[in-house]
């Protein structure tokens, strides 16, 4: 690569990282404080997203990016005061945040569904077993009136990666 172009790209990436790092706590709070309509979703920067399916809140792969100074524990706790369900697709660092999980599942009304093979590592990381739903590929479970099927999904260097197919009696299905 041309050295001048490389320096330009690196400089712009550094500026973007700094803007994201300093602005992320505000983005995080706004994401979780603003209302979410039924059968809708909101993207949380590059840190997962929030779904509302048939009136039920789901959080697939919520994560605080590495370049962001971690939000305070009370900010994370505030984000997950309502009942909801985390869906952990796999354990790559860009899909899982131990601090977020520990704070979120400290609320007994917040649940976490993950591949059953991940539970020993989750417990070792200090994530409570209360409210945790172990799933296996091609298995199915219910959360409130949602039916959720776990589907094996091959992923780089991950044997226990799953996707979730979610069916609600009063909203479209989601994968």
N, C-alpha and C positions, 0 to 999 in steps of 0.2 A: 504494500500500500504506500502511496505517496506520503512522505513524512508530514507535509503541511496539512494534507487532508486528515491524516490520523490525529494530529494535534487538535484540529478543528473539531472533529467528532468527539474526542476525549473531553475537550473543554466544554462542549455543549452537554455531554452526558453528566459531567460534574455539576453543571448549573442545574440541570433537571433533577438530579439526585438531591441536591441541597434544597430545592424548592419543595420536592416531595417530602423530604425528611422534616422540614420545619412546618409544613402545612398539614401533614398527615393527622396529627391529633385532632385538629379542627374538622377535617374530612370525616374522621372516624366518628366523632360526636354527632355531627350533622347526619351522617348515614343512619345512625341508630335512633336519633331523636325525631327525625322527620317521619310522618306517617307513611305507611305502605298499604296501598289498596289491596283488596282481595284479588287473587289471581294475577299478581304482578311480581316484578322483581326489581332490585336495585343492585348495580355493580358497585363493589367497594374497592375502588382503585384497582390494584392488581392483587387484591387480598381476599378473593372470594366474592360472594354476593349473598344477598338475602332474598329468599323467595317467600311469597305468601300464596299458599295453595289451599283453596277452600277455607280460608280463614286461619290456617295453621302456618306459623313461621318456621322456616327451615334455613339453616346456614351451612351450605356446602363449603368445605375447605377454607374457613376463615383464618386469616393469617396476617400478622403485622410484618411487612417486608423488612429484611435485614438492615437496609440502609436507613430505616426510620428509628429514631429513639423511641423505645417502647413506651406506650402510653402508661400512665399511672394505673395501679391496680383498681382504684375506684372508677376510673374511666371505663375500663374493661367490664367491671362488675355492673356498672350502669347500663352498658350496652345489652346485657343479657338478663334484665330484671323480669321480662315477660317470659311465659312458657315458650319453649321452642325445642327444636331438634337439630343438632349438629349432624352432618353427614360427612364422614371422613372417607374419601375415596382411596387414598394411599398415603404413605408416610414420608414422602419426599418433603424436604424442608420448605418448599414453596407452597405446600398444601396443609401444613400442620404447625401449630404454634402452641408449645407447652404452656406458656404463661396464659394465653387466652383460654385454653381448655381448662386449666386448673380453676381460673376465676369463674368461668361460665358454668361449669358443672357443680360449683359450690352452691348454686341455686337448685334446690331439689326438683324444680319444675322444668329444668333444662336437661335434655337427654342427649346422648351421644351414640350414634350408630356407627360401628366400624367393623372391619373384618375381625373375626374371633381371634385370629393369630396375633393381632395387634395389642390385645388386652394386657399381657404381661409387660410389654414395653410401656404402655400407657400408665399402668400402676407404678412401675419403676420410676417414671417421670413425675409421679405425684398426682396423677389424675385419678380422682376417686372412682370407685366402681359403682357407686350409687347412681342410678339413672342411666347406666350404660347398657347398650343393646348390642350383644355380639351377633354378627351375621356371617353367614357363609355364602360363597357364590351359589347362585341358583336357589338360595333360600328366600324366604319371604317373612315379613313381620308387619304388624299394624302399629300405627301411631295415631291415636285418636280415631278418626274415621278414614284415615289414609291407609292404603295398602302399598307397601314398599317392597319391591323385589330387588335383590342384589344380583348383579350380573358380573361374572368374571370378565375383566378387561385387561389384556396383556399390556404391560407398561415396562419401560426400560429398567432392568435390574430389580423389578418388584414382582414377587410371586403372589402377594396378597392384595392386589389392586382390584377394586370393584367400582362399578357404576350403579346408580340407583334409578329404578323405573318407578315413578310415583303415580298412583291412581287415586283419584278422589271422586266420590259420588256426585259432587256438584261443581266440578271444574275440569278443564282439560288435563290429560295425562302429561307427565313431564319426564324426560330422561336427562 
